Amino acid sequence: MKKPHITIINPPIVEKATIATTIPLGVIYLAGYARDKGIAVSLIDGLGEKIFQRNFWKDNIHYIGMSFDEIINKINPETNFVCISANFTLQRQLHLEIMQGIRQKLLGVKIIVGGNDATLYPEQYLDGGADFAILGEGENTLSEL
């Protein structure tokens, strides 16, 4: 039996003076845990891989990191599940747009969101196209999915 494959995305961030970049520890822990469970994992650091790239978005807003298309095109075609780290409410529209792009390009892939914002507002993500919203710690739940 072929082992499942997940792609975990640390999304880019909307540029704002009060937002600081951090190492995506939750994403790293989740990837390590999944690998220990025998799940094939790809990581996309949508912020860190293009930290100096600014992308213009709607309403004259810009975000820092990989473009939506760069992220979506980098997803491994063997992926069964795409996990998106959704930690900040300010970034929610960006997360939803990435999910819409994934839905259009990768038919049949299940989208999972987790993180602080997804835990607080799961209905926003489920209504926006996620198949699952993980509340709280995601390691055990992801393994069960």
PyMOL commands that place a pseudoatom at each C-alpha (Angstrom):
pseudoatom trace, name=CA, resn=MET, resi=1, chain=A, elem=C, hetatm=0, pos=[0.000, 0.000, 0.000]
pseudoatom trace, name=CA, resn=LYS, resi=2, chain=A, elem=C, hetatm=0, pos=[1.323, 3.404, -0.963]
pseudoatom trace, name=CA, resn=LYS, resi=3, chain=A, elem=C, hetatm=0, pos=[1.877, 5.663, 2.014]
pseudoatom trace, name=CA, resn=PRO, resi=4, chain=A, elem=C, hetatm=0, pos=[-0.061, 8.932, 2.104]
pseudoatom trace, name=CA, resn=HIS, resi=5, chain=A, elem=C, hetatm=0, pos=[1.635, 12.155, 1.088]
pseudoatom trace, name=CA, resn=ILE, resi=6, chain=A, elem=C, hetatm=0, pos=[0.978, 15.546, 2.652]
pseudoatom trace, name=CA, resn=THR, resi=7, chain=A, elem=C, hetatm=0, pos=[2.209, 18.989, 1.738]
pseudoatom trace, name=CA, resn=ILE, resi=8, chain=A, elem=C, hetatm=0, pos=[2.435, 21.427, 4.629]
pseudoatom trace, name=CA, resn=ILE, resi=9, chain=A, elem=C, hetatm=0, pos=[2.367, 25.131, 3.761]
pseudoatom trace, name=CA, resn=ASN, resi=10, chain=A, elem=C, hetatm=0, pos=[3.645, 27.976, 5.869]
pseudoatom trace, name=CA, resn=PRO, resi=11, chain=A, elem=C, hetatm=0, pos=[1.931, 30.819, 3.972]
pseudoatom trace, name=CA, resn=PRO, resi=12, chain=A, elem=C, hetatm=0, pos=[3.347, 34.234, 3.116]
pseudoatom trace, name=CA, resn=ILE, resi=13, chain=A, elem=C, hetatm=0, pos=[2.267, 37.185, 5.267]
pseudoatom trace, name=CA, resn=VAL, resi=14, chain=A, elem=C, hetatm=0, pos=[0.421, 40.417, 4.611]
pseudoatom trace, name=CA, resn=GLU, resi=15, chain=A, elem=C, hetatm=0, pos=[2.909, 43.236, 5.006]
pseudoatom trace, name=CA, resn=LYS, resi=16, chain=A, elem=C, hetatm=0, pos=[2.204, 45.337, 8.075]
pseudoatom trace, name=CA, resn=ALA, resi=17, chain=A, elem=C, hetatm=0, pos=[4.538, 47.235, 10.365]
pseudoatom trace, name=CA, resn=THR, resi=18, chain=A, elem=C, hetatm=0, pos=[3.386, 45.282, 13.416]
pseudoatom trace, name=CA, resn=ILE, resi=19, chain=A, elem=C, hetatm=0, pos=[3.974, 41.837, 11.895]
pseudoatom trace, name=CA, resn=ALA, resi=20, chain=A, elem=C, hetatm=0, pos=[7.288, 40.123, 12.532]
pseudoatom trace, name=CA, resn=THR, resi=21, chain=A, elem=C, hetatm=0, pos=[8.630, 37.013, 10.863]
pseudoatom trace, name=CA, resn=THR, resi=22, chain=A, elem=C, hetatm=0, pos=[9.265, 33.945, 12.973]
pseudoatom trace, name=CA, resn=ILE, resi=23, chain=A, elem=C, hetatm=0, pos=[10.553, 30.450, 12.437]
pseudoatom trace, name=CA, resn=PRO, resi=24, chain=A, elem=C, hetatm=0, pos=[7.496, 28.274, 11.668]
pseudoatom trace, name=CA, resn=LEU, resi=25, chain=A, elem=C, hetatm=0, pos=[7.998, 25.882, 14.577]
pseudoatom trace, name=CA, resn=GLY, resi=26, chain=A, elem=C, hetatm=0, pos=[4.473, 24.460, 14.469]
pseudoatom trace, name=CA, resn=VAL, resi=27, chain=A, elem=C, hetatm=0, pos=[4.914, 23.504, 10.815]
pseudoatom trace, name=CA, resn=ILE, resi=28, chain=A, elem=C, hetatm=0, pos=[8.300, 21.940, 11.529]
pseudoatom trace, name=CA, resn=TYR, resi=29, chain=A, elem=C, hetatm=0, pos=[6.975, 19.926, 14.496]
pseudoatom trace, name=CA, resn=LEU, resi=30, chain=A, elem=C, hetatm=0, pos=[4.003, 18.738, 12.449]
pseudoatom trace, name=CA, resn=ALA, resi=31, chain=A, elem=C, hetatm=0, pos=[6.243, 17.610, 9.570]
pseudoatom trace, name=CA, resn=GLY, resi=32, chain=A, elem=C, hetatm=0, pos=[8.552, 15.716, 11.919]
pseudoatom trace, name=CA, resn=TYR, resi=33, chain=A, elem=C, hetatm=0, pos=[5.662, 14.000, 13.648]
pseudoatom trace, name=CA, resn=ALA, resi=34, chain=A, elem=C, hetatm=0, pos=[4.065, 12.987, 10.327]
pseudoatom trace, name=CA, resn=ARG, resi=35, chain=A, elem=C, hetatm=0, pos=[7.366, 11.588, 9.040]
pseudoatom trace, name=CA, resn=ASP, resi=36, chain=A, elem=C, hetatm=0, pos=[7.741, 9.539, 12.225]
pseudoatom trace, name=CA, resn=LYS, resi=37, chain=A, elem=C, hetatm=0, pos=[4.295, 8.051, 11.483]
pseudoatom trace, name=CA, resn=GLY, resi=38, chain=A, elem=C, hetatm=0, pos=[5.427, 6.962, 8.006]
pseudoatom trace, name=CA, resn=ILE, resi=39, chain=A, elem=C, hetatm=0, pos=[3.727, 9.755, 6.076]
pseudoatom trace, name=CA, resn=ALA, resi=40, chain=A, elem=C, hetatm=0, pos=[5.594, 11.292, 3.136]
pseudoatom trace, name=CA, resn=VAL, resi=41, chain=A, elem=C, hetatm=0, pos=[5.891, 15.040, 3.704]
pseudoatom trace, name=CA, resn=SER, resi=42, chain=A, elem=C, hetatm=0, pos=[6.727, 18.029, 1.530]
pseudoatom trace, name=CA, resn=LEU, resi=43, chain=A, elem=C, hetatm=0, pos=[7.178, 21.455, 3.088]
pseudoatom trace, name=CA, resn=ILE, resi=44, chain=A, elem=C, hetatm=0, pos=[6.571, 24.793, 1.406]
pseudoatom trace, name=CA, resn=ASP, resi=45, chain=A, elem=C, hetatm=0, pos=[7.723, 27.821, 3.360]
pseudoatom trace, name=CA, resn=GLY, resi=46, chain=A, elem=C, hetatm=0, pos=[5.769, 30.471, 1.500]
pseudoatom trace, name=CA, resn=LEU, resi=47, chain=A, elem=C, hetatm=0, pos=[7.383, 33.192, 3.578]
pseudoatom trace, name=CA, resn=GLY, resi=48, chain=A, elem=C, hetatm=0, pos=[10.938, 31.997, 4.131]
pseudoatom trace, name=CA, resn=GLU, resi=49, chain=A, elem=C, hetatm=0, pos=[11.634, 30.804, 0.598]
pseudoatom trace, name=CA, resn=LYS, resi=50, chain=A, elem=C, hetatm=0, pos=[11.085, 34.300, -0.819]
pseudoatom trace, name=CA, resn=ILE, resi=51, chain=A, elem=C, hetatm=0, pos=[11.442, 36.529, 2.241]
pseudoatom trace, name=CA, resn=PHE, resi=52, chain=A, elem=C, hetatm=0, pos=[12.488, 39.549, 0.153]
pseudoatom trace, name=CA, resn=GLN, resi=53, chain=A, elem=C, hetatm=0, pos=[9.730, 39.237, -2.463]
pseudoatom trace, name=CA, resn=ARG, resi=54, chain=A, elem=C, hetatm=0, pos=[6.790, 41.645, -2.251]
pseudoatom trace, name=CA, resn=ASN, resi=55, chain=A, elem=C, hetatm=0, pos=[3.617, 40.736, -4.125]
pseudoatom trace, name=CA, resn=PHE, resi=56, chain=A, elem=C, hetatm=0, pos=[0.864, 43.228, -4.892]
pseudoatom trace, name=CA, resn=TRP, resi=57, chain=A, elem=C, hetatm=0, pos=[-2.603, 42.010, -4.074]
pseudoatom trace, name=CA, resn=LYS, resi=58, chain=A, elem=C, hetatm=0, pos=[-6.143, 43.407, -4.105]
pseudoatom trace, name=CA, resn=ASP, resi=59, chain=A, elem=C, hetatm=0, pos=[-6.979, 46.834, -2.682]
pseudoatom trace, name=CA, resn=ASN, resi=60, chain=A, elem=C, hetatm=0, pos=[-3.325, 47.898, -2.942]
pseudoatom trace, name=CA, resn=ILE, resi=61, chain=A, elem=C, hetatm=0, pos=[-2.283, 45.459, -0.208]
pseudoatom trace, name=CA, resn=HIS, resi=62, chain=A, elem=C, hetatm=0, pos=[0.907, 43.541, -0.557]
pseudoatom trace, name=CA, resn=TYR, resi=63, chain=A, elem=C, hetatm=0, pos=[2.246, 40.439, 1.024]
pseudoatom trace, name=CA, resn=ILE, resi=64, chain=A, elem=C, hetatm=0, pos=[5.736, 39.106, 1.582]
pseudoatom trace, name=CA, resn=GLY, resi=65, chain=A, elem=C, hetatm=0, pos=[6.891, 35.716, 0.319]
pseudoatom trace, name=CA, resn=MET, resi=66, chain=A, elem=C, hetatm=0, pos=[6.035, 33.397, -2.535]
pseudoatom trace, name=CA, resn=SER, resi=67, chain=A, elem=C, hetatm=0, pos=[3.158, 34.330, -4.825]
pseudoatom trace, name=CA, resn=PHE, resi=68, chain=A, elem=C, hetatm=0, pos=[-0.013, 32.266, -4.652]
pseudoatom trace, name=CA, resn=ASP, resi=69, chain=A, elem=C, hetatm=0, pos=[0.803, 30.685, -8.015]
pseudoatom trace, name=CA, resn=GLU, resi=70, chain=A, elem=C, hetatm=0, pos=[4.360, 29.831, -6.906]
pseudoatom trace, name=CA, resn=ILE, resi=71, chain=A, elem=C, hetatm=0, pos=[2.995, 28.054, -3.836]
pseudoatom trace, name=CA, resn=ILE, resi=72, chain=A, elem=C, hetatm=0, pos=[0.304, 26.156, -5.724]
pseudoatom trace, name=CA, resn=ASN, resi=73, chain=A, elem=C, hetatm=0, pos=[2.678, 25.141, -8.528]
pseudoatom trace, name=CA, resn=LYS, resi=74, chain=A, elem=C, hetatm=0, pos=[5.182, 23.810, -5.981]
pseudoatom trace, name=CA, resn=ILE, resi=75, chain=A, elem=C, hetatm=0, pos=[2.710, 21.350, -4.438]
pseudoatom trace, name=CA, resn=ASN, resi=76, chain=A, elem=C, hetatm=0, pos=[3.818, 17.794, -5.136]
pseudoatom trace, name=CA, resn=PRO, resi=77, chain=A, elem=C, hetatm=0, pos=[1.358, 16.138, -7.562]
pseudoatom trace, name=CA, resn=GLU, resi=78, chain=A, elem=C, hetatm=0, pos=[1.435, 13.005, -5.360]
pseudoatom trace, name=CA, resn=THR, resi=79, chain=A, elem=C, hetatm=0, pos=[-0.083, 14.962, -2.476]
pseudoatom trace, name=CA, resn=ASN, resi=80, chain=A, elem=C, hetatm=0, pos=[-3.256, 13.598, -0.910]
pseudoatom trace, name=CA, resn=PHE, resi=81, chain=A, elem=C, hetatm=0, pos=[-3.604, 16.320, 1.737]
pseudoatom trace, name=CA, resn=VAL, resi=82, chain=A, elem=C, hetatm=0, pos=[-2.531, 19.958, 1.793]
pseudoatom trace, name=CA, resn=CYS, resi=83, chain=A, elem=C, hetatm=0, pos=[-2.138, 21.403, 5.272]
pseudoatom trace, name=CA, resn=ILE, resi=84, chain=A, elem=C, hetatm=0, pos=[-2.119, 25.171, 5.698]
pseudoatom trace, name=CA, resn=SER, resi=85, chain=A, elem=C, hetatm=0, pos=[-0.858, 26.870, 8.831]
pseudoatom trace, name=CA, resn=ALA, resi=86, chain=A, elem=C, hetatm=0, pos=[-3.461, 29.525, 9.647]
pseudoatom trace, name=CA, resn=ASN, resi=87, chain=A, elem=C, hetatm=0, pos=[-2.214, 31.370, 12.686]
pseudoatom trace, name=CA, resn=PHE, resi=88, chain=A, elem=C, hetatm=0, pos=[-3.223, 35.001, 12.349]
pseudoatom trace, name=CA, resn=THR, resi=89, chain=A, elem=C, hetatm=0, pos=[-6.635, 36.529, 11.695]
pseudoatom trace, name=CA, resn=LEU, resi=90, chain=A, elem=C, hetatm=0, pos=[-5.013, 39.345, 9.716]
pseudoatom trace, name=CA, resn=GLN, resi=91, chain=A, elem=C, hetatm=0, pos=[-3.776, 36.730, 7.243]
pseudoatom trace, name=CA, resn=ARG, resi=92, chain=A, elem=C, hetatm=0, pos=[-7.095, 34.864, 6.829]
pseudoatom trace, name=CA, resn=GLN, resi=93, chain=A, elem=C, hetatm=0, pos=[-8.036, 36.282, 3.416]
pseudoatom trace, name=CA, resn=LEU, resi=94, chain=A, elem=C, hetatm=0, pos=[-4.621, 35.283, 2.134]
pseudoatom trace, name=CA, resn=HIS, resi=95, chain=A, elem=C, hetatm=0, pos=[-5.133, 31.715, 3.415]
pseudoatom trace, name=CA, resn=LEU, resi=96, chain=A, elem=C, hetatm=0, pos=[-8.563, 31.538, 1.797]
pseudoatom trace, name=CA, resn=GLU, resi=97, chain=A, elem=C, hetatm=0, pos=[-7.183, 32.704, -1.541]
pseudoatom trace, name=CA, resn=ILE, resi=98, chain=A, elem=C, hetatm=0, pos=[-4.482, 30.033, -1.447]
pseudoatom trace, name=CA, resn=MET, resi=99, chain=A, elem=C, hetatm=0, pos=[-7.161, 27.414, -0.693]
pseudoatom trace, name=CA, resn=GLN, resi=100, chain=A, elem=C, hetatm=0, pos=[-9.251, 28.590, -3.664]
pseudoatom trace, name=CA, resn=GLY, resi=101, chain=A, elem=C, hetatm=0, pos=[-6.234, 28.269, -5.955]
pseudoatom trace, name=CA, resn=ILE, resi=102, chain=A, elem=C, hetatm=0, pos=[-5.529, 24.763, -4.673]
pseudoatom trace, name=CA, resn=ARG, resi=103, chain=A, elem=C, hetatm=0, pos=[-9.171, 23.789, -5.265]
pseudoatom trace, name=CA, resn=GLN, resi=104, chain=A, elem=C, hetatm=0, pos=[-8.989, 24.986, -8.873]
pseudoatom trace, name=CA, resn=LYS, resi=105, chain=A, elem=C, hetatm=0, pos=[-5.710, 23.259, -9.726]
pseudoatom trace, name=CA, resn=LEU, resi=106, chain=A, elem=C, hetatm=0, pos=[-5.613, 20.091, -7.617]
pseudoatom trace, name=CA, resn=LEU, resi=107, chain=A, elem=C, hetatm=0, pos=[-8.936, 18.306, -7.867]
pseudoatom trace, name=CA, resn=GLY, resi=108, chain=A, elem=C, hetatm=0, pos=[-9.529, 15.698, -5.197]
pseudoatom trace, name=CA, resn=VAL, resi=109, chain=A, elem=C, hetatm=0, pos=[-6.867, 16.944, -2.794]
pseudoatom trace, name=CA, resn=LYS, resi=110, chain=A, elem=C, hetatm=0, pos=[-8.144, 17.368, 0.751]
pseudoatom trace, name=CA, resn=ILE, resi=111, chain=A, elem=C, hetatm=0, pos=[-7.338, 20.702, 2.407]
pseudoatom trace, name=CA, resn=ILE, resi=112, chain=A, elem=C, hetatm=0, pos=[-6.635, 20.812, 6.134]
pseudoatom trace, name=CA, resn=VAL, resi=113, chain=A, elem=C, hetatm=0, pos=[-6.133, 24.025, 8.100]
pseudoatom trace, name=CA, resn=GLY, resi=114, chain=A, elem=C, hetatm=0, pos=[-4.762, 24.350, 11.584]
pseudoatom trace, name=CA, resn=GLY, resi=115, chain=A, elem=C, hetatm=0, pos=[-3.275, 26.969, 13.826]
pseudoatom trace, name=CA, resn=ASN, resi=116, chain=A, elem=C, hetatm=0, pos=[-4.536, 29.709, 16.109]
pseudoatom trace, name=CA, resn=ASP, resi=117, chain=A, elem=C, hetatm=0, pos=[-6.977, 31.354, 13.701]
pseudoatom trace, name=CA, resn=ALA, resi=118, chain=A, elem=C, hetatm=0, pos=[-8.325, 28.042, 12.416]
pseudoatom trace, name=CA, resn=THR, resi=119, chain=A, elem=C, hetatm=0, pos=[-8.876, 26.927, 16.016]
pseudoatom trace, name=CA, resn=LEU, resi=120, chain=A, elem=C, hetatm=0, pos=[-10.756, 30.118, 16.902]
pseudoatom trace, name=CA, resn=TYR, resi=121, chain=A, elem=C, hetatm=0, pos=[-12.761, 30.422, 13.667]
pseudoatom trace, name=CA, resn=PRO, resi=122, chain=A, elem=C, hetatm=0, pos=[-13.005, 26.987, 12.040]
pseudoatom trace, name=CA, resn=GLU, resi=123, chain=A, elem=C, hetatm=0, pos=[-16.294, 27.825, 10.301]
pseudoatom trace, name=CA, resn=GLN, resi=124, chain=A, elem=C, hetatm=0, pos=[-14.589, 30.623, 8.340]
pseudoatom trace, name=CA, resn=TYR, resi=125, chain=A, elem=C, hetatm=0, pos=[-12.152, 28.120, 6.866]
pseudoatom trace, name=CA, resn=LEU, resi=126, chain=A, elem=C, hetatm=0, pos=[-14.681, 25.333, 6.305]
pseudoatom trace, name=CA, resn=ASP, resi=127, chain=A, elem=C, hetatm=0, pos=[-16.995, 27.787, 4.527]
pseudoatom trace, name=CA, resn=GLY, resi=128, chain=A, elem=C, hetatm=0, pos=[-13.965, 29.011, 2.550]
pseudoatom trace, name=CA, resn=GLY, resi=129, chain=A, elem=C, hetatm=0, pos=[-13.119, 25.589, 1.130]
pseudoatom trace, name=CA, resn=ALA, resi=130, chain=A, elem=C, hetatm=0, pos=[-11.225, 23.599, 3.766]
pseudoatom trace, name=CA, resn=ASP, resi=131, chain=A, elem=C, hetatm=0, pos=[-12.251, 19.973, 4.197]
pseudoatom trace, name=CA, resn=PHE, resi=132, chain=A, elem=C, hetatm=0, pos=[-10.999, 19.853, 7.792]
pseudoatom trace, name=CA, resn=ALA, resi=133, chain=A, elem=C, hetatm=0, pos=[-10.100, 22.379, 10.469]
pseudoatom trace, name=CA, resn=ILE, resi=134, chain=A, elem=C, hetatm=0, pos=[-7.894, 21.015, 13.218]
pseudoatom trace, name=CA, resn=LEU, resi=135, chain=A, elem=C, hetatm=0, pos=[-8.531, 22.575, 16.601]
pseudoatom trace, name=CA, resn=GLY, resi=136, chain=A, elem=C, hetatm=0, pos=[-5.643, 22.828, 19.051]
pseudoatom trace, name=CA, resn=GLU, resi=137, chain=A, elem=C, hetatm=0, pos=[-2.610, 20.568, 18.727]
pseudoatom trace, name=CA, resn=GLY, resi=138, chain=A, elem=C, hetatm=0, pos=[-2.576, 19.022, 15.282]
pseudoatom trace, name=CA, resn=GLU, resi=139, chain=A, elem=C, hetatm=0, pos=[-0.156, 16.119, 15.392]
pseudoatom trace, name=CA, resn=ASN, resi=140, chain=A, elem=C, hetatm=0, pos=[-2.482, 13.330, 16.555]
pseudoatom trace, name=CA, resn=THR, resi=141, chain=A, elem=C, hetatm=0, pos=[-5.462, 14.598, 14.576]
pseudoatom trace, name=CA, resn=LEU, resi=142, chain=A, elem=C, hetatm=0, pos=[-3.423, 14.845, 11.361]
pseudoatom trace, name=CA, resn=SER, resi=143, chain=A, elem=C, hetatm=0, pos=[-2.179, 11.295, 11.833]
pseudoatom trace, name=CA, resn=GLU, resi=144, chain=A, elem=C, hetatm=0, pos=[-5.774, 10.073, 12.269]
pseudoatom trace, name=CA, resn=LEU, resi=145, chain=A, elem=C, hetatm=0, pos=[-6.943, 11.873, 9.135]
for i in range(1, 145): cmd.bond("trace and resi %d" % i, "trace and resi %d" % (i + 1))
show_as sticks, trace
zoom trace
